[in-house]
Amino acid sequence: MAKNHWHSGKTTGVRAEAYKYGYKSGLELTVSNSIIESEYELKYETETVHYIVPERKAKYTPDFVFTKKTGKLMLIETKGRWTAIDRQKMKHVLASNPGIDIRLVFQNPTQKISKTSKTTYEDYAIKLGITHIAKKSIPDEWLLECVKKGENPTDVSSFFKQS
């Protein structure tokens, strides 16, 4: 995987290792390594989802993409920090794409959304109706919904239909 072109600062440790392989965080690297070791195909930031922010069009690129056995896509987003901007973007993506299957893998779901709030990342995900997990990997239950390398979905229709 190519190095990130957007990152120019010096970094050390886990994040530096992640940048080396083209990821933006250690959590993304950890999750991708678990996918590589599985029977599933690694698709990192391969899809773009269009959504509308009031008064402008925007795009969202999920971290990981799986094709479900139904032919639809399961989008996985890993979150160490879930900033106000990220939460607002997710709200717009969901509103602009009814029926989209986005799931979150939190590094720490009990993290408060701000110093002054009692709301946690997990609370906010529940409010938005997003399936989420508090692990550093994608749960087997989620993967069982998806096709493995070399398999084909039972229904070839896709969430992202070409017009």
VOGU-3710 file (C-alpha; in Angstrom, 3 decimals, decimal comma):
1> maknhwhsgk> 0,000/0,000/0,000  1,308/3,468/-0,856  2,287/5,999/1,743  -0,168/8,745/2,657  0,436/11,866/0,619  -1,583/14,062/2,970  0,690/13,570/5,960  3,912/15,563/6,070  4,672/15,801/9,821  7,131/13,622/11,706
11> ttgvraeayk> 5,483/10,876/13,726  6,803/8,014/15,814  5,450/4,743/17,184  2,245/3,047/16,112  1,009/5,998/14,070  4,303/6,162/12,157  3,986/2,444/11,395  0,414/3,020/10,176  1,507/5,942/7,940  4,260/3,747/6,518
21> ygyksglelt> 1,594/1,360/5,169  -0,808/4,061/3,972  -3,154/4,180/6,973  -4,080/7,215/9,036  -4,074/5,530/12,439  -2,773/2,583/14,361  -6,342/1,324/14,740  -6,794/1,217/10,950  -3,528/-0,725/10,646  -4,616/-3,183/13,366
31> vsnsiiesey> -8,008/-3,782/11,730  -6,479/-4,156/8,264  -3,979/-6,714/9,545  -6,814/-8,770/11,022  -8,644/-8,645/7,662  -5,492/-9,723/5,801  -5,185/-12,735/8,130  -8,846/-13,650/7,551  -10,646/-15,267/4,627  -11,937/-11,866/3,509
41> elkyetetvh> -10,605/-9,469/0,911  -9,037/-6,245/2,191  -10,639/-3,206/0,578  -9,321/-0,045/2,218  -10,908/3,270/1,215  -12,067/1,887/-2,141  -15,563/3,373/-2,210  -16,807/6,955/-2,121  -20,254/7,799/-0,788  -21,809/11,075/-1,896
51> yivperkaky> -23,848/13,039/0,592  -25,295/16,510/0,892  -24,363/19,002/3,546  -26,915/21,797/3,460  -25,830/24,141/0,668  -23,045/21,920/-0,709  -22,307/18,433/-2,022  -19,616/16,380/-0,315  -18,008/12,907/-0,396  -17,243/10,365/2,310
61> tpdfvftkkt> -14,745/7,536/1,929  -15,229/4,754/4,493  -12,164/2,981/5,852  -13,117/-0,596/4,918  -15,675/-2,034/2,492  -17,154/-5,535/2,424  -19,657/-6,991/-0,022  -22,473/-8,656/1,870  -23,956/-11,952/0,694  -26,995/-9,952/-0,438
71> gklmlietkg> -24,811/-7,925/-2,829  -25,083/-4,746/-0,798  -22,069/-3,132/0,822  -21,087/-3,010/4,474  -18,978/0,064/5,230  -16,715/-0,040/8,282  -15,292/3,098/9,863  -12,667/2,898/12,603  -12,656/5,656/15,181  -10,089/6,444/17,806
81> rwtaidrqkm> -11,240/10,059/18,045  -14,743/10,879/16,822  -14,676/14,655/16,477  -17,686/16,947/16,175  -16,900/17,364/12,473  -16,786/13,569/12,005  -20,083/13,120/13,863  -21,765/15,847/11,797  -20,455/14,301/8,569  -21,792/10,880/9,601
91> khvlasnpgi> -25,188/12,431/10,357  -25,294/13,963/6,837  -24,115/10,718/5,175  -26,892/8,749/6,898  -29,543/11,344/6,043  -28,430/11,467/2,387  -28,232/7,663/1,971  -31,218/5,909/3,582  -30,561/2,206/4,070  -26,771/2,505/3,965
101> dirlvfqnpt> -24,992/-0,027/6,191  -22,258/1,847/8,059  -20,697/0,281/11,135  -18,197/1,739/13,582  -15,259/0,101/15,338  -14,410/2,291/18,319  -11,103/2,247/20,115  -12,853/3,593/23,236  -16,674/3,853/23,025  -16,925/5,291/26,558
111> qkisktsktt> -14,960/8,404/25,529  -17,047/11,560/26,045  -17,780/13,590/22,904  -16,433/16,668/24,727  -15,051/17,624/28,118  -18,366/19,184/29,127  -20,692/16,479/27,789  -21,974/13,331/29,464  -22,634/11,792/26,021  -20,184/9,080/24,970
121> yedyaiklgi> -19,207/8,023/21,460  -21,345/4,928/21,976  -24,352/7,028/23,095  -24,054/9,162/19,975  -23,760/6,118/17,679  -26,921/4,688/19,245  -28,685/8,036/18,731  -27,774/7,919/15,024  -28,771/4,243/14,767  -25,277/3,064/13,818
131> thiakksipd> -24,174/-0,470/14,633  -20,908/-0,275/16,531  -18,429/-2,341/18,485  -15,844/-1,625/21,147  -12,975/-3,700/19,821  -9,872/-3,259/17,791  -11,137/-5,665/15,163  -14,235/-6,385/13,135  -16,448/-8,957/14,889  -16,913/-12,374/13,282
141> ewllecvkkg> -20,705/-11,862/13,338  -20,304/-8,937/10,940  -17,944/-10,839/8,662  -20,321/-13,809/8,447  -22,734/-11,494/6,594  -20,110/-10,956/3,866  -18,747/-12,878/0,919  -15,260/-14,319/1,227  -12,454/-14,039/-1,318  -13,553/-15,762/-4,516
151> enptdvssff> -17,242/-16,016/-3,512  -20,036/-14,173/-5,260  -23,016/-12,512/-3,612  -26,368/-14,249/-3,987  -27,927/-11,015/-5,281  -25,654/-9,067/-7,598  -27,459/-5,779/-7,024  -25,336/-3,246/-5,185  -26,097/-0,322/-2,942  -24,113/1,839/-5,367
161> kqs> -26,020/1,324/-8,598  -24,595/2,967/-11,694  -27,053/5,225/-13,474
//
